[in-house]
């Protein structure tokens, strides 16, 4: 949905959806909170939820959306971030149908490749496809009540949303094998110990920390944020020499931006920079 001036409004897009909500700037300027809201199914990822989430992310990624950082979470009413894929939907698919549903880009790649940083606000269980969705985010902050895991093996299948690949990169092969082959769940503290989540908080600090971090990111140049995210992701996708070359290209590319000059001028003038995002 666009306004008369052509600007894309993610909040307007979300008003037309059933299971995905979006607010921008409610707590922090430039920060969009995208909430999966299917409490009767604990936010299980069916086809409609995936399509709606993709529609909101498409609007957020537009240059005129005004969004610099995304917080992705589940409705607290559901007591879950995402409790998994919709098993009933999976049960009805045959191999041909699932192959079609597994074609990329899926919602996991859409989150991972979003130009803005994405913080997962893990307000509850993140299981199966929900754990994979969290892994696709850039930073994961968990409430102490959250549990995470890849229980697909209990259904006679394996993770199919990137879990066998992203999980290894986050926690190492041994821990990934343990979680995937056993189907066991870990609580938030253990998830932090193995590197599956980055920070854990209780009620009093949870949201304050999520939005404190989001604000710290949103305060930076949008172009530099995008380049930095891309460069860090390259570390797990390229060899060391190739990755360093890629980093250098991104670094040099920023010297053609107005934001580079503004950031350095602000430094010398001892003032806050006014980013143009170009």
Number of C-alpha atoms within 10 A of each C-alpha: 15 13 9 7 6 9 15 21 22 27 20 17 21 22 13 12 17 13 20 26 24 24 18 23 12 10 15 17 16 20 25 26 25 26 22 28 24 21 17 9 16 24 30 27 25 17 13 13 20 17 17 21 25 18 17 21 21 16 22 28 17 15 14 12 19 20 24 29 29 27 24 23 23 29 22 16 12 21 18 29 33 33 25 26 20 16 13 9 11 13 9 9 12 9 8 9 11 12 10 9 13 12 8 11 10 14 20 22 15 18 24 20 19 20 21 26 27 26 23 25 26 33 27 25 29 29 26 28 26 27 27 26 26 31 26 25 23 20 20 23 24 32 22 18 18 21 24 29 27 29 23 22 16 13 10 7 9 17 17 13 23 17 24 17 15 17 23 16 16 16 18 14 13 10 16 23 15 12 18 23 15 15 19 15 18 18 16 25 21 15 21 18 12 15 17 30 23 16 20 21 19 12 11 8 11 20 17 13 16 21 19 14 15 24 18 11 19 22 18 17 22 24 21 18 20 17 20 16 19 20 19 13 15 17 15 13 11 12 10 12 9 13 18 15 11 17 19 12 13 17 15 11 12 16 11 11 15 15 22 18 15 17 18 12 14 13 12 9 10 9 10 12 18 13 17 12 16 13
